């Protein structure tokens, strides 16, 4: 008994010395792995992953090269089949001709019927890039030649599109050539023809890379990365053609990419960095209404300042949630959650709660 009491005292003292233990919610994590290892690929740097479910498993993509913005950066993919990921291969790049190549950026995968679409950007920088896409009719084994999207159409800029009940594919997009501004793009015919909204925010607000959530009654919500260190929200009641004024969700954002998904039970799930500076913590929050958010899972927490960023999230047919994200700009990590086991806790004055 004495030893037990002394042990408990020691644990409490250690807790007081090292600080409070953050709430992890890790009981819902059923798999955590890297899609590849450094020795498997020729590129040292990667970023901006995307993921979809296929008939046989999963398909992930990201951009990789010597460093972001370098001309050798291309779009790479890997298939997940029978419990393992295949060796990554490059499927798209910014080669214009023999003596000119631009970097590639921000791939977004989407499966529509029997065809897979891979949208991505090409160009020297986010303020000058343009949209391109390739397609696959055999579950990602082979790909078409690249098609350049029409002028002022970028495709989904970072996060997955959503197929609406009216048959429109709603693509959340944004531009950086005239301030940070979000807009929506629509296609009825698999990308043959397009339309888009005008900018949905002014230059002063500064938001990009929206992600889409669906609510009862046909309401659509977008959540955005912002320069004002908060995740911002807006709502639409007409299939994404007009939107309310952007407001704060109360969730911090260190000017870093986010992604979200509406689960089959109607619950909303957001993956983001619950910080105002740095990208060394990666979090999952959940909400029943898109307004009141609670802490769900702490995916990463590194006090040394590593980077965990640019998540992508989907829910597969079996109900599980799959998340991919950039791990320290060197690897792409894949985490699988059982959403039924997420034990959410309220935030404490906006701070991530403690155990």
C-alpha positions as CSV (number, residue, x, y, z in Angstrom):
1,X,0.0,0.0,0.0
2,X,2.8,2.4,0.9
3,X,4.5,1.7,-2.5
4,X,1.2,2.4,-4.3
5,X,0.7,5.7,-2.4
6,X,4.3,6.8,-3.1
7,X,3.8,5.9,-6.8
8,X,0.6,7.9,-7.1
9,X,2.3,10.9,-5.3
10,X,5.2,10.6,-7.8
11,X,2.8,10.6,-10.8
12,X,1.0,13.6,-9.5
13,X,4.2,15.6,-8.8
14,X,5.5,14.7,-12.3
15,X,2.2,16.0,-13.7
16,X,2.6,19.2,-11.9
17,X,6.1,19.6,-13.0
18,X,5.6,18.8,-16.7
19,X,2.2,20.5,-17.0
20,X,-1.3,19.3,-17.8
21,X,-1.8,16.2,-20.0
22,X,-3.8,17.1,-23.1
23,X,-6.9,15.1,-24.0
24,X,-6.0,12.6,-26.7
25,X,-9.1,10.7,-27.4
26,X,-6.9,8.0,-29.0
27,X,-9.2,5.0,-28.3
28,X,-10.8,5.6,-31.6
29,X,-7.5,5.2,-33.6
30,X,-7.4,1.8,-35.1
31,X,-4.5,2.2,-37.6
32,X,-1.6,4.7,-38.0
33,X,1.1,4.3,-40.6
34,X,3.2,6.0,-43.3
35,X,2.2,5.5,-46.9
36,X,5.8,5.1,-47.9
37,X,9.3,5.3,-46.3
38,X,12.2,7.6,-47.4
39,X,14.0,4.8,-49.1
40,X,11.0,4.0,-51.3
41,X,11.0,7.3,-53.2
42,X,13.4,9.6,-55.1
43,X,12.0,12.8,-53.7
44,X,12.9,14.2,-50.2
45,X,9.9,16.5,-49.7
46,X,6.1,16.1,-50.0
47,X,2.9,17.9,-49.2
48,X,-0.8,18.3,-49.7
49,X,-2.2,14.7,-49.8
50,X,-5.7,13.6,-51.0
51,X,-7.4,10.3,-50.6
52,X,-10.4,8.4,-52.0
53,X,-12.0,5.0,-51.7
54,X,-11.8,2.6,-54.8
55,X,-13.4,-0.7,-55.5
56,X,-10.4,-2.5,-54.2
57,X,-9.2,-0.3,-51.4
58,X,-7.9,3.3,-51.3
59,X,-6.0,5.7,-53.5
60,X,-3.9,8.5,-52.2
61,X,-2.0,11.3,-54.0
62,X,0.3,14.2,-53.0
63,X,2.9,16.4,-54.6
64,X,6.6,15.5,-54.1
65,X,10.0,16.8,-55.3
66,X,13.1,18.4,-53.9
67,X,11.1,21.2,-52.3
68,X,7.8,23.0,-52.7
69,X,7.9,25.4,-55.7
70,X,10.8,23.6,-57.4
71,X,10.2,22.7,-61.0
72,X,10.8,19.0,-60.3
73,X,7.8,18.7,-58.1
74,X,5.2,16.3,-59.5
75,X,2.0,14.5,-58.5
76,X,2.5,11.0,-57.0
77,X,0.0,8.3,-56.1
78,X,-0.1,5.1,-54.1
79,X,-2.8,2.3,-53.9
80,X,-3.8,0.7,-50.7
81,X,-4.7,-3.0,-51.3
82,X,-4.9,-6.0,-48.9
83,X,-3.4,-4.2,-46.0
84,X,-0.4,-2.3,-47.6
85,X,0.4,0.6,-49.8
86,X,2.1,0.2,-53.2
87,X,5.3,2.0,-54.1
88,X,4.5,5.6,-55.1
89,X,4.6,6.5,-58.8
90,X,4.5,9.9,-60.5
91,X,1.3,10.4,-62.7
92,X,1.4,14.1,-63.5
93,X,3.9,17.0,-63.6
94,X,4.4,20.5,-65.0
95,X,6.4,19.6,-68.1
96,X,5.5,22.0,-70.9
97,X,8.2,21.0,-73.4
98,X,11.7,19.7,-73.5
99,X,13.3,22.8,-71.9
100,X,10.5,24.1,-69.6
101,X,8.9,22.5,-66.5
102,X,6.8,24.1,-63.8
103,X,6.1,22.8,-60.3
104,X,2.8,20.9,-59.6
105,X,0.6,21.6,-56.6
106,X,-2.3,20.4,-54.5
107,X,-3.8,17.3,-56.1
108,X,-7.4,16.5,-55.3
109,X,-8.9,13.0,-56.1
110,X,-12.6,12.4,-56.8
111,X,-14.4,9.3,-57.9
112,X,-17.5,9.8,-60.0
113,X,-19.1,6.7,-61.2
114,X,-16.6,4.4,-62.8
115,X,-14.1,7.2,-63.5
116,X,-11.5,8.8,-61.2
117,X,-10.6,12.4,-61.6
118,X,-7.3,13.9,-60.4
119,X,-7.3,17.7,-60.2
120,X,-4.1,19.6,-59.6
121,X,-2.4,22.9,-60.2
122,X,0.6,23.8,-62.4
123,X,2.6,27.0,-62.4
124,X,5.4,29.0,-60.8
125,X,3.4,30.0,-57.7
126,X,-0.1,30.0,-56.2
127,X,-0.7,33.5,-57.6
128,X,0.1,32.4,-61.2
129,X,-0.8,28.7,-61.3
130,X,-3.7,27.2,-63.4
131,X,-5.8,24.1,-63.1
132,X,-5.3,20.8,-64.8
133,X,-6.8,17.3,-64.6
134,X,-6.2,13.8,-65.6
135,X,-8.7,10.9,-65.5
136,X,-8.6,7.1,-65.0
137,X,-11.1,4.5,-66.0
138,X,-9.4,1.5,-64.4
139,X,-9.2,2.4,-60.7
140,X,-6.1,4.5,-61.1
141,X,-3.9,1.9,-62.9
142,X,-3.5,4.2,-66.0
143,X,-4.3,7.8,-66.6
144,X,-5.3,10.1,-69.5
145,X,-3.2,12.9,-70.8
146,X,-3.5,16.1,-68.9
147,X,-6.3,18.5,-69.7
148,X,-6.0,22.2,-68.9
149,X,-9.1,23.6,-67.2
150,X,-10.7,26.8,-68.6
151,X,-9.4,30.2,-67.7
152,X,-10.4,31.2,-64.1
153,X,-11.4,27.6,-63.3
154,X,-8.9,26.0,-61.0
155,X,-10.9,22.9,-59.9
156,X,-11.1,22.0,-56.2
157,X,-8.2,23.9,-54.8
158,X,-7.2,21.6,-52.0
159,X,-10.2,19.7,-50.6
160,X,-12.6,17.2,-52.2
161,X,-15.6,18.3,-54.2
162,X,-19.1,17.2,-53.2
163,X,-21.8,15.8,-55.5
164,X,-25.1,17.6,-54.8
165,X,-28.6,16.1,-55.1
166,X,-29.3,18.2,-58.2
167,X,-26.4,16.5,-60.0
168,X,-23.9,19.4,-59.8
169,X,-20.4,18.7,-58.7
170,X,-19.6,21.5,-56.2
171,X,-15.9,22.2,-56.1
172,X,-14.6,24.4,-53.3
173,X,-11.9,26.7,-54.7
174,X,-9.9,29.9,-54.1
175,X,-7.4,32.2,-55.7
176,X,-4.4,34.1,-54.5
177,X,-3.7,36.4,-57.4
178,X,-5.8,39.3,-56.1
179,X,-5.7,38.7,-52.3
180,X,-6.8,35.5,-50.7
181,X,-10.4,34.9,-51.9
182,X,-12.7,31.9,-52.0
183,X,-15.2,31.0,-54.7
184,X,-17.2,27.9,-55.8
185,X,-17.0,26.1,-59.1
186,X,-19.6,23.8,-60.6
187,X,-19.8,21.2,-63.4
188,X,-22.7,19.1,-64.5
189,X,-20.8,17.0,-67.0
190,X,-17.7,15.6,-65.5
191,X,-15.6,18.7,-66.1
192,X,-16.5,19.3,-69.8
193,X,-18.2,22.6,-69.0
194,X,-17.9,24.9,-65.9
195,X,-19.4,27.8,-64.1
196,X,-18.2,29.6,-61.0
197,X,-19.3,32.2,-58.5
198,X,-17.5,35.5,-58.0
199,X,-15.2,36.0,-55.0
200,X,-17.1,35.3,-51.8
201,X,-15.0,37.5,-49.5
202,X,-13.1,40.7,-49.7
203,X,-9.4,41.0,-49.8
204,X,-9.1,42.2,-46.2
205,X,-10.7,39.0,-44.8
206,X,-8.1,36.7,-46.5
207,X,-9.4,33.1,-46.8
208,X,-8.6,30.2,-49.0
209,X,-9.0,26.4,-49.4
210,X,-12.6,25.9,-48.3
211,X,-14.0,22.5,-47.3
212,X,-17.7,21.6,-47.6
213,X,-20.1,20.1,-45.1
214,X,-23.7,19.1,-45.8
215,X,-26.6,19.6,-43.4
216,X,-30.3,18.7,-43.2
217,X,-32.7,20.8,-45.2
218,X,-30.2,21.2,-48.1
219,X,-28.0,23.7,-46.2
220,X,-24.3,23.7,-47.1
221,X,-21.5,25.0,-44.9
222,X,-18.0,25.8,-45.8
223,X,-15.1,26.1,-43.5
224,X,-12.0,28.0,-44.5
225,X,-8.4,28.6,-43.7
226,X,-7.8,32.2,-42.9
227,X,-5.1,34.8,-42.2
228,X,-6.9,36.0,-39.0
229,X,-5.8,32.9,-37.1
230,X,-9.3,31.3,-37.0
231,X,-11.3,28.8,-38.9
232,X,-14.1,30.7,-40.6
233,X,-17.5,29.5,-41.6
234,X,-20.2,30.5,-44.2
235,X,-23.6,29.0,-45.2
236,X,-25.5,28.5,-48.4
237,X,-29.2,27.6,-48.9
238,X,-29.1,27.5,-52.8
239,X,-26.7,24.7,-53.6
240,X,-23.6,26.8,-53.1
241,X,-24.4,29.7,-55.5
242,X,-24.7,32.4,-52.8
243,X,-23.2,32.4,-49.3
244,X,-23.6,34.2,-46.0
245,X,-21.0,36.4,-44.5
246,X,-17.9,34.6,-43.1
247,X,-17.9,34.3,-39.3
248,X,-15.6,32.7,-36.8
249,X,-16.1,29.1,-35.6
250,X,-14.1,29.9,-32.5
251,X,-11.5,27.3,-33.6
252,X,-7.9,28.6,-34.0
253,X,-6.1,28.2,-37.2
254,X,-2.4,29.0,-37.7
255,X,-2.9,29.9,-41.4
256,X,-2.7,26.2,-42.3
257,X,-4.9,23.9,-44.5
258,X,-7.9,22.1,-43.0
259,X,-10.4,19.5,-44.3
260,X,-13.7,18.2,-43.0
261,X,-16.4,15.6,-43.8
262,X,-20.0,15.0,-43.1
263,X,-20.4,11.5,-41.6
264,X,-23.2,9.1,-42.5
265,X,-24.9,9.8,-39.2
266,X,-25.0,13.5,-39.9
267,X,-22.1,14.4,-37.5
268,X,-19.5,16.8,-38.8
269,X,-15.8,16.1,-38.4
270,X,-12.9,18.6,-38.9
271,X,-9.2,17.9,-39.1
272,X,-7.0,21.0,-38.4
273,X,-4.2,22.5,-36.3
274,X,-5.7,23.8,-33.0
275,X,-3.0,26.5,-32.8
276,X,-2.5,30.1,-33.7
277,X,1.2,29.6,-34.4
278,X,3.1,26.7,-35.8
279,X,1.9,23.3,-37.2
280,X,3.2,21.0,-34.5
281,X,-0.2,19.8,-33.3
282,X,-2.9,18.2,-35.4
283,X,-6.4,17.7,-34.1
284,X,-9.8,16.3,-34.9
285,X,-12.9,18.2,-33.7
286,X,-16.6,17.1,-34.1
287,X,-19.9,18.8,-34.1
288,X,-23.6,17.9,-34.4
289,X,-24.5,21.2,-36.1
290,X,-21.4,22.7,-37.5
291,X,-21.5,25.5,-34.9
292,X,-20.8,24.0,-31.5
293,X,-17.5,22.1,-31.9
294,X,-15.9,19.7,-29.4
295,X,-12.4,18.1,-29.1
296,X,-12.3,14.7,-30.6
297,X,-8.8,13.3,-31.2
298,X,-5.3,14.6,-30.8
299,X,-3.5,13.1,-33.8
300,X,0.0,14.7,-33.3
301,X,1.6,16.7,-30.6
302,X,5.3,17.6,-30.9
303,X,6.8,20.3,-28.7
304,X,10.0,20.3,-30.7
305,X,8.2,22.0,-33.6
306,X,7.7,19.4,-36.2
307,X,5.1,20.0,-38.9
308,X,1.9,18.0,-39.3
309,X,-0.4,19.7,-41.8
310,X,-2.7,19.8,-44.8
311,X,-5.0,16.9,-43.8
312,X,-7.5,15.2,-46.1
313,X,-10.4,13.2,-44.7
314,X,-13.0,10.8,-46.0
315,X,-15.4,8.2,-44.6
316,X,-15.4,4.8,-46.4
317,X,-18.3,2.4,-47.0
318,X,-17.5,0.5,-43.8
319,X,-18.0,3.6,-41.8
320,X,-14.4,4.2,-40.9
321,X,-12.7,7.6,-41.2
322,X,-9.4,7.8,-43.1
323,X,-7.1,10.8,-42.7
324,X,-3.9,11.5,-44.6
325,X,-1.6,14.4,-43.8
326,X,1.9,15.8,-44.3
327,X,4.3,14.5,-41.7
328,X,7.2,16.9,-41.3
329,X,7.3,17.6,-45.1
330,X,9.0,14.3,-45.5
331,X,6.3,11.6,-45.5
332,X,2.6,11.2,-45.9
333,X,0.8,9.6,-42.9
334,X,-2.4,7.6,-42.9
335,X,-4.6,7.3,-39.8
336,X,-7.8,5.3,-39.5
337,X,-10.5,6.2,-37.0
338,X,-13.6,4.5,-35.8
339,X,-15.9,7.5,-35.5
340,X,-18.3,5.7,-33.2
341,X,-15.6,5.6,-30.5
342,X,-14.8,9.3,-30.6
343,X,-15.5,10.5,-27.0
344,X,-15.7,14.3,-27.6
345,X,-14.9,16.8,-24.8
346,X,-15.9,20.5,-24.6
347,X,-13.2,23.1,-25.2
348,X,-12.0,25.1,-22.2
349,X,-12.2,28.8,-23.1
350,X,-11.2,27.8,-26.6
351,X,-8.2,25.7,-25.4
352,X,-7.8,22.0,-26.1
353,X,-9.1,20.2,-23.0
354,X,-7.0,18.1,-20.6
355,X,-7.3,14.4,-19.7
